């Protein structure tokens, strides 16, 4: 567990039978001063189910649409930062790998890409909504809460994923830093470009080209946030042609310049990234392998 600035972040491996479907299960506890709230930004990531006990966030996805007051907040696969405002709260998060989306969510990922929705009312997440009604007891009890999450998934049938091997092959190629082009991705996954595009839209949410750009960007952003002494130029992924290309990507993915983002307070995300890096060996979900869980 990492405790920093009123934030306590704990990460847990899903049960062994679920590790191919989830990034991690995680508990974030935030002790904000009374009646105060903070602003932070989620990075581009895979889909997440987040259940809140306490203050429920205001979450602003791309396009300026804001979701407020949802105790069960779902973010689809994202290619743009989500700005959120939250006060004192406890939150359980469940990160869905692309294979997990294909297996448990009854909707194509592309239809919910860069979306933030109320999971209590959105039909694609109807099977998860009951978990929010039983997850939190009268007193905080992380082991019992974690057990309820596992029990929920064991008790609810998956919607299916007929192309599991294909999804895993694409995912494994995406997280390989040597895979830089769509042609590389096609060759590594061993499928046609048309099949690649169709599978990416269904399970990953975006085109192959955008997914590769996101991986390159997130490798660079993570290097900088874990070691700011590198400065931006020292953190750049080797597939960037120059710093100007990275700056363009930064605006596209984060909605601001690198210098503007560096100047922002990161009251929650900084602690969460540190805890995740220590637990899983990767500070952000987008860099997780299709095996899920911690690096061995």
C-alpha positions, 0 to 999 in steps of 0.5 A: 500500500502507498499512502501519500497526501491523504491517498491510500492505494492498494492493488490486488491480483484477481483470482487465478482463473480471472487474471487473463480478463482483468488488469488488477482489482484496486482500492483507493481511499482518499481523505480530503478535508471536509467539504473540499474536492480535488481535480486530477486526470486519468490517463488513456487506459483500458476500460474500468469499473469503479464503485464509490462509497463516499463522494462520487466524482464529476468525470469529464470525458472527451467532448466536455460531457460530464458525468456527476454523482454516479456511485458506479462509474464506467470508463470505456477504453480511452484515448483521451484523458478524463478530468475528474473532481472528487472529495473524500471517498473509498473506491474499488476499481476493476480494470478490464483487459481487452479480453475481459471486455470481450468476455464480460461486456455485452457491447462492442468496445468501439461503441463505448470508447472514450465514454464515461457512463453511469453503470447503474443505468447503462444496459451494457453493465447491467450484470455488474450493477448489483455488485455495487449494492453489496460491495461496501459493508457498514465498516471498511473491510478490504478482504471481505470486499475483495471476496465479494468482487471475486464471488460476483464474477464467479456467480455471473456467466460471461457473455462470451469471447469466441476469438480469445486467441486472436485478442490475446495475440493482438494484445501481446503484439501491442505491448511489445515496444518493437512493434511500431507499425500496423504491418508489424502488428499484422505480422506478429498477430498472424492475421489479415489487416481486415480481421485486425481492424474488426477485432480491435474495434470489438475488443480494444475500442480503437483502430490499430494505428491509434492503439499503437500511437497510444502505446508509444505515448503511454510508454513516454508519459510513464517514463517521465512521471516515474522519473521527472529528472529525465525531462520530456526529451529524455523520456521519449519512446524511441519510435518518436521521430522528434519532440514535436511529434510527441507534443502533438500526441500529448495534445491529442491524448491529454488535451494540453501541452506537456508543460501544462500537464507537468505544472498540474498537481496530481493529488491522486494519480501520483500515489496510484501510479507509485503503488501500481508500479510497486505492485504490478511492475507497470505504473499504468494499465495500458502497458499491462500484458494480456496475462494480467497481474503483476510482473513475475 
